[in-house]
Amino acid sequence: MVHNTSRRFRMILIISMVLIALIGIKIQPLFANIKPIQIFGISFYSLRLIAYVVDVYHGQEEVHGLEDYLCFISFFPIFTAGPIEKSEHLIKELSVYKAFDEKIAYRGFIMILYGLFFKQVIADRIGVMVDEVYGDISGYSGAVCLLIVVLYSVQIYADFAGYSYIAMGMSGMLGIDVVKNFNRPYLTVSIRDFWRRWHISLSRWLRDYIYIPLGGNKKGQIRKSINIMITFLISGLWHGIGLNFLVWGGLHGLYQVVEDTGLKLFKKKSDSLIGRVLHIILTFILVTIAWIFFRSDSVSQATEMILRIITDCNIGSLTQGTIFELGLGSIQITGLLIALIIMVVSDIMLENNIISLDKFTSCPAVIRWVVSYVMIIWVVTAAIQLYGTGETAGFIYAAF
C-alpha cells in the first residue's frame, strides 16, 4: 500500500512539474513586461512525457533506460509538432537495426516532396493573403473576409498535412515507422469523424488521458456530454492560453454533443453520394467557423470578422480586382489555384484508393522522375518567391 502510494505521489509530482512548466511557457504573452521564451514543440513532448509516466504507473509501459528514453522524447522528425508517439512503439522502432533500403528511402523522399508541396506551394502562399486581411479586417469587404476565412481553413489543412507528410517521410527514410497523424479530415461526414482524422495522435491522447478518466460514455448521456465539453475545452487551452482558443475548443465540443444527441436521425442520409457530399460540406462549414476563433488574436477580432461577413457580403466585390491586392500577383494566384485543384483531386483519389504511394512508386521510372522533378522545381520556385521577399512562414502547429 505504501509502495503504491509512493508511486502515485511520484507520478503526480512529475505530471505537476511538467504542467507547471508548460503553463508557464503558455501564459508568457499575457505579461507585457516579460520577453517571451519560445520552446518549439513543448506541448508535444510534454504530452509524450505525461503519457509515458501515466502508462508506466498503470503497468502499460516498461521503464526504459535514460538513453532509450531521451532518444524517444527527442526524435527529431516529430519533435516540433508530433505525432504524439507512444514510447513502446517508437523505442522499439529506434532499437531495431535496419539496413539502408533504396525503395524505402525513395518512398520517404516522395512523402517529403509531397509535404513540401502542401506547405510551400499552398499553405505559405495562402498565408500571405490571410495575414494581410487579418491585419486590417475593417479595410476589406465581407466577401473578401469570407474568402479569407475559407482560405485559412485550406491553409491550416495544407500546413499540417505538409508537416505530417514531411515527418513521416523523414522518419521513413531513416527506416522508422511513425504513427499516421493526418488522414484527409476535410473529406469526413461528421465532426466526430473529423477528429478521427485531424491530428489523430492528439485526439487519441485526449481520449485516453482526459475523456476516459473522466468517465467517458459509461455514466449516462448527460455526463458523457459534459466529459466531451471538458475534453475539448482542455484541447483549446492546450493550443493556447486565450479566450479565443477556449471558444474554438468549446465549439468543437458543442458540435460533438449536438451531433451525438440531436442529429442521429440524419445519419442514414450519408449513405447516398448526395447525402455524403452534403455532410462533408456541412462539416467543413462548422470547422471553418471554429477556425475563425483559432486564427484570430482575440474573440473581439473573431467577432469583427464574423460581423463583417454577415453585414457586408457583396460577392460581386471579388470581381473588382481586390483579390490581387492581398499580397500575391496574378501569376502566383494562378499557380495557387492550380495547386489547390491538384490537392483536392489527389485527396479524393487517395481517399478512394484510385492512386496511392505504392502505386506511384511502382510506375515506370520515367513517369516517377518527371513528376518528381516538376514538383521539385515548383517547390523551389515557391520558396524563392516567398522567402526572397524576407517573409518567414514556420509550421502553424510548431507554435504549440
MOQUITA-V471992 format. One record per helix or strand. SS is the DSSP state (A for helix, B for strand). FROM is the first residue (numbers start at 1). TO is the last residue. If there is no record, write none. Layout:
ss=SS from=FROM to=TO
ss=SS from=FROM to=TO
//
This chain:
ss=A from=2 to=30
ss=A from=42 to=57
ss=A from=66 to=73
ss=A from=76 to=78
ss=A from=87 to=95
ss=A from=102 to=134
ss=A from=137 to=139
ss=A from=142 to=173
ss=B from=182 to=182
ss=A from=185 to=187
ss=A from=191 to=197
ss=B from=198 to=198
ss=A from=200 to=211
ss=A from=221 to=239
ss=A from=243 to=262
ss=A from=264 to=271
ss=A from=273 to=295
ss=A from=299 to=311
ss=A from=315 to=320
ss=A from=322 to=325
ss=A from=330 to=351
ss=A from=357 to=361
ss=A from=365 to=387
ss=A from=396 to=399
//
